Amino acid sequence: MSSITLAPMGFKVLVLVEQWVPPLPVATKFVPGHDAPIEVQEGSQNKTSVKIRFEFSDPMDCDSVTQSMSFNASSSDRGSTPTIAQASVWCLMMDPKNVPPAAIPGVLIPQWYWTAIFNNIPDGILTMTIKNPKSQAG
């Protein structure tokens, strides 16, 4: 290779095709976001519903993502257990034209998302865990 041009702060890793191992899928974005304050809906204390969205770097298995979720609510003990409104679960590939390029070289950009409405969110802190969901490739 006689020359190579890189973007500022950019990098390239050159690997033989037969030795290439792609990175594992990662969650690239979560909406409403970490530590997001969500107000209780007026008149329905401890029965708040919230639309949640997770974006991933690779196409995932929709059912696997849904089934791998668990919740831990630290609250005033006046709420109920959060549930996923199963009819609201929606999984879709993202349109590459609508995904901005990574601001930092090497950061994976989202390709696929999972979204659903969570019901019965109690007052307090809700920890959501997605443990070992499968990609579409397995």
N, CA and C of each residue as an Amber inpcrd file, in Angstrom:
protein
   414
   0.8650000  -1.1550000   0.0000000   0.0000000   0.0000000   0.0000000
   0.9200000   1.2280000   0.0000000   0.8220000   2.0150000  -1.0280000
   1.7300000   3.1540000  -1.1300000   1.2830000   4.3540000  -0.3000000
  -0.0170000   4.5120000  -0.0990000  -0.4960000   5.6150000   0.7390000
  -1.9020000   5.3020000   1.2380000  -2.2940000   6.0310000   2.2730000
  -3.6340000   5.8820000   2.8370000  -4.0540000   7.2400000   3.3920000
  -5.3050000   7.5920000   3.2300000  -5.8260000   8.8580000   3.7340000
  -6.9090000   8.5510000   4.7590000  -6.8030000   9.2050000   5.9050000
  -7.7710000   9.0050000   6.9810000  -8.4200000  10.3350000   7.3430000
  -9.6400000  10.2450000   7.8350000 -10.3100000  11.4280000   8.3820000
  -9.5800000  11.8330000   9.6580000  -9.6830000  13.1020000  10.0570000
  -9.0530000  13.5070000  11.3240000  -9.5190000  12.6070000  12.4690000
  -8.5780000  12.1560000  13.2530000  -8.8150000  11.2530000  14.3940000
  -9.3170000   9.8810000  13.9470000  -9.2840000   9.6020000  12.6630000
  -9.7570000   8.3270000  12.1420000  -8.7200000   7.2310000  12.2780000
  -9.1360000   6.0130000  12.0350000  -8.2180000   4.8780000  12.0580000
  -8.7520000   3.7900000  11.1580000  -7.9130000   2.8950000  10.7720000
  -8.3000000   1.7240000   9.9900000  -7.5780000   0.5250000  10.5830000
  -8.2350000  -0.6060000  10.5520000  -7.6290000  -1.8550000  10.9670000
  -7.6850000  -2.7730000   9.7580000  -6.5510000  -3.1900000   9.3070000
  -6.4790000  -4.0490000   8.1410000  -6.2590000  -5.4860000   8.6070000
  -7.2060000  -6.3430000   8.2660000  -7.1930000  -7.7360000   8.7180000
  -7.4740000  -8.6170000   7.5090000  -6.7950000  -9.7410000   7.4410000
  -7.0930000 -10.6960000   6.3820000  -8.5450000 -11.1510000   6.5100000
  -9.2350000 -11.2900000   5.3950000 -10.6490000 -11.6560000   5.3910000
 -10.8820000 -12.9300000   6.2050000 -10.0390000 -13.9140000   6.0380000
 -10.2480000 -15.1900000   6.7360000  -9.9900000 -15.0970000   8.2420000
  -9.3940000 -14.0050000   8.7090000  -9.1460000 -13.8280000  10.1460000
 -10.1100000 -12.8290000  10.7930000 -10.9560000 -12.1960000   9.9870000
 -11.8710000 -11.1820000  10.5020000 -12.9390000 -11.7980000  11.3890000
 -13.1180000 -11.2470000  12.5730000 -14.1840000 -11.6280000  13.4890000
 -14.9750000 -10.3530000  13.7760000 -16.2340000 -10.2790000  13.3290000
 -17.0010000  -9.0440000  13.5400000 -17.3030000  -8.8310000  15.0220000
 -17.5080000  -7.5720000  15.4260000 -17.8390000  -7.3060000  16.8250000
 -19.2180000  -7.8650000  17.1790000 -19.4080000  -8.1670000  18.4550000
 -20.7160000  -8.6220000  18.9330000 -21.7130000  -7.4620000  18.8860000
 -23.0080000  -7.7540000  18.7730000 -24.0090000  -6.6770000  18.7860000
 -23.9860000  -5.9280000  20.1240000 -24.2510000  -4.6370000  20.0540000
 -24.3280000  -3.8140000  21.2620000 -25.5490000  -2.9050000  21.1790000
 -26.0550000  -2.5280000  22.3430000 -27.1030000  -1.5110000  22.4050000
 -26.4240000  -0.1680000  22.1840000 -26.9180000   0.6020000  21.2260000
 -26.2850000   1.8740000  20.8930000 -27.0400000   3.0780000  21.4520000
 -28.3130000   2.8810000  21.8020000 -29.1030000   4.0010000  22.3070000
 -30.2960000   3.4760000  23.0900000 -30.7050000   4.2580000  24.0860000
 -31.8680000   3.9360000  24.9080000 -32.6750000   5.2170000  25.0880000
 -33.9550000   5.1600000  24.7780000 -34.8440000   6.3070000  24.9360000
 -35.9530000   5.9040000  25.8970000 -36.2260000   6.6150000  26.9670000
 -35.9620000   8.0180000  27.1690000 -34.5470000   8.3400000  27.6610000
 -33.7580000   7.3750000  28.0250000 -32.3750000   7.6210000  28.4190000
 -32.1210000   7.2890000  29.8740000 -30.8520000   7.1500000  30.1760000
 -30.4140000   6.8310000  31.5330000 -30.7610000   7.9850000  32.4730000
 -31.3050000   7.6630000  33.6260000 -31.6700000   8.6460000  34.6530000
 -32.6850000   9.6740000  34.1600000 -33.5480000   9.2840000  33.2310000
 -34.5630000  10.2120000  32.7240000 -35.6880000  10.3650000  33.7540000
 -36.0180000  11.5920000  34.1390000 -37.1520000  11.7870000  35.0440000
 -38.4560000  11.6620000  34.2560000 -39.3710000  10.8700000  34.7770000
 -40.6660000  10.6850000  34.1200000 -41.7440000  10.9750000  35.1480000
 -42.5900000  11.9450000  34.8400000 -43.6380000  12.3160000  35.7850000
 -44.7640000  11.2970000  35.7900000 -45.3430000  11.0990000  36.9580000
 -46.5190000  10.2410000  37.0770000 -47.6620000  10.9420000  36.3700000
 -48.4280000  10.1820000  35.6040000 -49.5590000  10.7760000  34.8980000
 -50.6140000  11.2330000  35.8940000 -51.0920000  12.4330000  35.6760000
 -52.0710000  13.0220000  36.5790000 -53.3080000  12.1280000  36.7240000
 -53.7290000  11.9100000  37.9490000 -54.9450000  11.1530000  38.2110000
 -54.7720000   9.6490000  38.1890000 -53.5880000   9.1640000  37.8820000
 -53.3950000   7.7050000  37.8630000 -52.0600000   7.3570000  38.5270000
 -51.9790000   7.7080000  39.8010000 -50.7460000   7.4990000  40.5570000
 -50.2920000   6.0350000  40.4710000 -49.0120000   5.8570000  40.2080000
 -48.3840000   4.5290000  40.1430000 -48.9050000   3.6700000  39.0000000
 -49.4520000   4.2650000  37.9850000 -49.9140000   3.5120000  36.8240000
 -49.4130000   4.1780000  35.5430000 -48.2200000   4.7170000  35.6050000
 -47.6610000   5.4460000  34.4790000 -47.2730000   4.5000000  33.3470000
 -47.5160000   4.9340000  32.1030000 -47.0920000   4.1960000  30.9140000
 -46.0140000   5.0120000  30.2050000 -44.9940000   4.3190000  29.7020000
 -43.8740000   4.9870000  29.0470000 -43.4860000   4.2010000  27.8050000
 -43.2440000   4.9200000  26.7060000 -42.7500000   4.2810000  25.4950000
 -41.2230000   4.1880000  25.6070000 -40.6960000   2.9950000  25.4260000
 -39.2660000   2.7230000  25.5500000 -38.7330000   2.2950000  24.1870000
 -37.4920000   2.6760000  23.8900000 -36.8720000   2.2760000  22.6230000
 -35.4040000   1.9280000  22.8740000 -34.9960000   0.7810000  22.3520000
 -33.5960000   0.3690000  22.3660000 -33.1260000   0.2340000  20.9270000
 -31.9670000   0.8010000  20.6290000 -31.3690000   0.6600000  19.3050000
 -30.1340000  -0.2310000  19.4340000 -29.9100000  -1.0540000  18.4070000
 -28.8090000  -2.0160000  18.4260000 -27.9500000  -1.8800000  17.1770000
 -26.6970000  -2.2820000  17.2970000 -25.7440000  -2.1910000  16.1950000
 -25.9700000  -3.2520000  15.1280000 -26.7420000  -4.2810000  15.4410000
 -27.0130000  -5.3860000  14.5120000 -28.4910000  -5.7530000  14.5780000
 -29.0210000  -6.3570000  13.5280000 -30.3970000  -6.8580000  13.5970000
 -30.5190000  -7.9250000  14.6900000 -31.4960000  -7.7630000  15.5470000
 -31.6900000  -8.6750000  16.6760000 -32.9490000  -9.5080000  16.4570000
 -33.0860000 -10.5660000  17.2640000 -34.2940000 -11.3740000  17.2750000
 -35.2960000 -10.6750000  18.1900000 -36.3940000 -10.1970000  17.6300000
 -37.3630000  -9.3860000  18.3710000 -37.8800000 -10.1010000  19.6210000
 -38.3100000 -11.3560000  19.4670000 -38.8290000 -12.1020000  20.6190000
 -37.7600000 -12.2950000  21.6810000 -36.5250000 -12.5290000  21.2590000
 -35.4360000 -12.7320000  22.2100000 -35.1790000 -11.4740000  23.0330000
 -35.2220000 -10.3130000  22.3830000 -35.0250000  -9.0540000  23.1150000
 -36.1440000  -8.8830000  24.1360000 -37.3840000  -9.1080000  23.7160000
 -38.5330000  -8.9500000  24.6140000 -38.4270000  -9.8910000  25.8030000
 -38.1040000 -11.1520000  25.5430000 -38.0570000 -12.1600000  26.6040000
 -36.8420000 -12.0100000  27.5100000 -35.8100000 -11.3160000  27.0580000
 -34.6070000 -11.1830000  27.8740000 -34.6860000 -10.0030000  28.8430000
 -35.7930000  -9.2630000  28.8290000 -35.9300000  -8.0990000  29.7080000
 -36.4140000  -8.4870000  31.0920000 -35.8190000  -7.8340000  32.0720000
 -36.2970000  -7.9760000  33.4450000 -36.2810000  -6.5870000  34.0910000
 -37.0400000  -6.4500000  35.1720000 -37.2070000  -5.1650000  35.8320000
 -36.9800000  -5.3140000  37.3220000 -36.4460000  -4.2490000  37.9210000
 -36.3280000  -4.1710000  39.3670000 -36.7620000  -2.7660000  39.7490000
 -37.8760000  -2.6580000  40.4540000 -38.4100000  -1.3510000  40.8380000
 -38.1160000  -1.0830000  42.3050000 -37.4090000   0.0050000  42.5840000
 -37.1850000   0.4780000  43.9440000 -38.1470000   1.6320000  44.1390000
 -39.2310000   1.3640000  44.8580000 -40.2690000   2.3910000  44.9410000
 -40.8300000   2.4830000  46.3420000 -41.9140000   3.2080000  46.4350000
 -42.5820000   3.4360000  47.7090000 -43.4840000   2.2680000  48.1010000
 -43.3680000   1.1570000  47.3860000 -44.2020000  -0.0340000  47.6280000
 -45.6750000   0.2190000  47.3720000 -46.0130000   1.2910000  46.6840000
 -47.4060000   1.5570000  46.3630000 -47.6990000   1.2570000  44.9100000
 -46.6780000   0.8610000  44.1550000 -46.8680000   0.6270000  42.7400000
 -47.0870000  -0.8410000  42.4510000 -47.0380000  -1.1510000  41.1920000
 -47.1760000  -2.5360000  40.7770000 -45.9620000  -2.9080000  39.9400000
 -45.9220000  -4.1350000  39.4830000 -44.8060000  -4.5930000  38.6780000
 -44.9590000  -4.0910000  37.2540000 -43.9080000  -3.4700000  36.6980000
 -43.9940000  -3.0030000  35.3080000 -44.2140000  -4.1750000  34.3550000
 -44.9750000  -3.9180000  33.3050000 -45.2240000  -4.9410000  32.2940000
 -45.0520000  -4.3230000  30.9060000 -44.7440000  -5.1770000  29.9460000
 -44.6430000  -4.7420000  28.5580000 -45.9980000  -4.9850000  27.9060000
 -46.5580000  -3.9690000  27.2710000 -47.7910000  -4.1490000  26.5100000
 -47.4130000  -4.9160000  25.2450000 -47.6550000  -6.2220000  25.2470000
 -47.1780000  -7.0980000  24.1700000 -47.6360000  -6.6450000  22.7830000
 -48.8270000  -6.0920000  22.6940000 -49.3320000  -5.6430000  21.3940000
 -48.5820000  -4.4150000  20.8830000 -47.8270000  -3.7480000  21.7660000
 -47.1080000  -2.5410000  21.3610000 -45.6670000  -2.8190000  20.9350000
 -45.2020000  -4.0560000  21.0830000 -43.8220000  -4.3830000  20.7230000
 -43.6540000  -4.2350000  19.2120000 -42.6180000  -3.5070000  18.8240000
 -42.3650000  -3.2380000  17.4150000 -40.8650000  -3.2980000  17.1880000
 -40.4430000  -4.0480000  16.1840000 -39.0320000  -4.1870000  15.8540000
 -38.8470000  -3.9030000  14.3690000 -37.8030000  -3.1520000  14.0510000
 -37.6470000  -2.7520000  12.6640000 -36.1950000  -2.3820000  12.3560000
 -35.8020000  -2.6560000  11.1090000 -34.5100000  -2.1780000  10.6230000
 -34.6030000  -0.6680000  10.4680000 -33.5090000   0.0260000  10.7410000
 -33.4850000   1.4770000  10.5950000 -33.0960000   1.8300000   9.1620000
 -33.6460000   2.9050000   8.6650000 -33.3170000   3.3880000   7.3390000
 -31.9470000   4.0650000   7.4130000 -30.9350000   3.5350000   6.7160000
 -29.5840000   4.1150000   6.7990000 -29.5410000   5.6070000   6.4520000
 -30.4850000   6.0730000   5.6430000 -30.5230000   7.4980000   5.2860000
 -30.9010000   8.3670000   6.4870000 -31.5640000   7.7760000   7.4910000
 -32.0010000   8.5300000   8.6640000 -31.0840000   8.3500000   9.8660000
 -29.9750000   7.6330000   9.6940000 -29.0410000   7.4060000  10.7940000
 -27.8150000   8.2770000  10.5560000 -27.5600000   9.2330000  11.4490000
 -26.3850000  10.0880000  11.2440000 -25.1010000   9.2750000  11.4260000
 -24.0290000   9.7020000  10.7620000 -22.7590000   8.9930000  10.9450000
 -22.2600000   9.1520000  12.3780000 -21.4390000   8.2270000  12.7970000
 -20.8870000   8.2800000  14.1510000 -20.0450000   9.5380000  14.3210000
 -20.2270000  10.2460000  15.4300000 -19.4630000  11.4620000  15.7060000
 -18.0280000  11.1280000  16.1150000 -17.8400000   9.9260000  16.6260000
 -16.5190000   9.4780000  17.0760000 -16.1200000   8.2840000  16.2250000
 -14.9340000   8.3090000  15.6130000 -14.5030000   7.1720000  14.7870000
 -14.5250000   5.8640000  15.5780000 -15.0360000   4.8100000  14.9510000
 -15.0480000   3.4880000  15.5720000 -16.3000000   3.1630000  16.3660000
 -17.1430000   4.1650000  16.6210000 -18.3740000   3.9210000  17.3740000
 -19.3820000   3.2690000  16.4410000 -20.0110000   2.2010000  16.9210000
 -21.0010000   1.5010000  16.1040000 -22.2790000   2.3290000  15.9970000
 -22.8590000   2.3420000  14.8100000 -24.1080000   3.0730000  14.6040000
 -25.2730000   2.0840000  14.6210000 -26.4670000   2.5530000  14.9850000
 -27.6110000   1.6450000  15.0640000 -28.0850000   1.1930000  13.6900000
 -28.5390000  -0.0590000  13.6430000 -29.1150000  -0.6190000  12.4200000
 -30.5440000  -1.1050000  12.6320000 -30.9220000  -1.3370000  13.8940000
 -32.1790000  -2.0170000  14.1990000 -32.6830000  -1.4830000  15.5260000
 -34.0130000  -1.4370000  15.6940000 -34.5290000  -1.0100000  16.9940000
 -35.6960000  -1.8650000  17.4620000 -35.8790000  -1.8500000  18.7770000
 -36.9780000  -2.5120000  19.4850000 -37.6780000  -1.4100000  20.2660000
 -39.0110000  -1.3720000  20.1860000 -39.7560000  -0.3770000  20.9580000
 -41.0350000  -1.0060000  21.4920000 -41.5000000  -0.5060000  22.6240000
 -42.7420000  -0.9960000  23.2360000 -43.2040000   0.0010000  24.2920000
 -44.4350000  -0.1780000  24.7220000 -44.9760000   0.6270000  25.8170000
 -44.9090000  -0.2120000  27.0900000 -44.3540000   0.3880000  28.1280000
 -44.2820000  -0.2480000  29.4310000 -45.3990000   0.3360000  30.2820000
 -46.1880000  -0.5300000  30.8960000 -47.3120000  -0.1020000  31.7360000
 -46.9930000  -0.3470000  33.2080000 -47.7390000   0.3330000  34.0450000
 -47.6590000   0.1720000  35.4990000 -46.2740000   0.4950000  36.0560000
 -45.6640000   1.5590000  35.5460000 -44.3680000   1.9940000  36.0540000
 -44.6070000   2.6500000  37.4170000 -44.0430000   2.1090000  38.4990000
 -44.2760000   2.6910000  39.8190000 -43.4030000   3.9210000  40.0440000
 -43.7900000   4.7330000  41.0290000 -42.9280000   5.8310000  41.4600000
 -41.6300000   5.2310000  41.9730000 -40.5390000   5.9080000  41.7360000
 -39.2560000   5.4410000  42.2480000 -38.2760000   5.1950000  41.1260000
 -37.3670000   4.2830000  41.3490000 -36.3090000   3.9790000  40.3940000
 -36.5830000   2.6200000  39.7640000 -36.5540000   2.5900000  38.4400000
 -36.7720000   1.3440000  37.7120000 -35.4740000   0.9710000  37.0070000
 -34.9630000  -0.2050000  37.3190000 -33.7880000  -0.7300000  36.6320000
 -34.2720000  -1.7500000  35.6200000 -33.8710000  -1.5330000  34.3550000
 -34.2440000  -2.4580000  33.2860000 -32.9740000  -3.1780000  32.8460000
 -33.0660000  -4.4940000  32.7060000 -31.9180000  -5.2900000  32.2790000
 -32.3110000  -6.1050000  31.0570000 -31.4530000  -6.0860000  30.0470000
 -31.6150000  -6.9630000  28.8820000 -30.4410000  -7.9130000  28.9360000
 -30.7230000  -9.1790000  29.2180000 -29.6420000 -10.1410000  29.4330000
 -29.5630000 -11.1530000  28.2810000 -28.4840000 -11.0820000  27.5410000
 -28.1440000 -12.0300000  26.4840000 -29.2110000 -12.2100000  25.4020000
 -29.7140000 -11.1190000  24.8260000 -30.6440000 -11.3080000  23.7040000
 -29.8830000 -11.8450000  22.5050000 -30.5640000 -12.5460000  21.6340000
 -29.9280000 -13.1190000  20.4480000 -30.0770000 -12.1810000  19.2580000
 -29.0630000 -12.1680000  18.4250000 -29.1610000 -11.4350000  17.1760000
 -29.9160000 -12.2950000  16.1770000 -30.2890000 -11.7320000  15.0410000
 -30.9500000 -12.5190000  14.0200000 -30.0230000 -13.6130000  13.4960000
 -28.7240000 -13.3780000  13.5950000 -27.7470000 -14.3770000  13.1580000
 -27.5230000 -15.4650000  14.2180000 -28.1620000 -15.3010000  15.3720000
 -28.0440000 -16.2870000  16.4410000 -27.0290000 -15.9280000  17.4840000
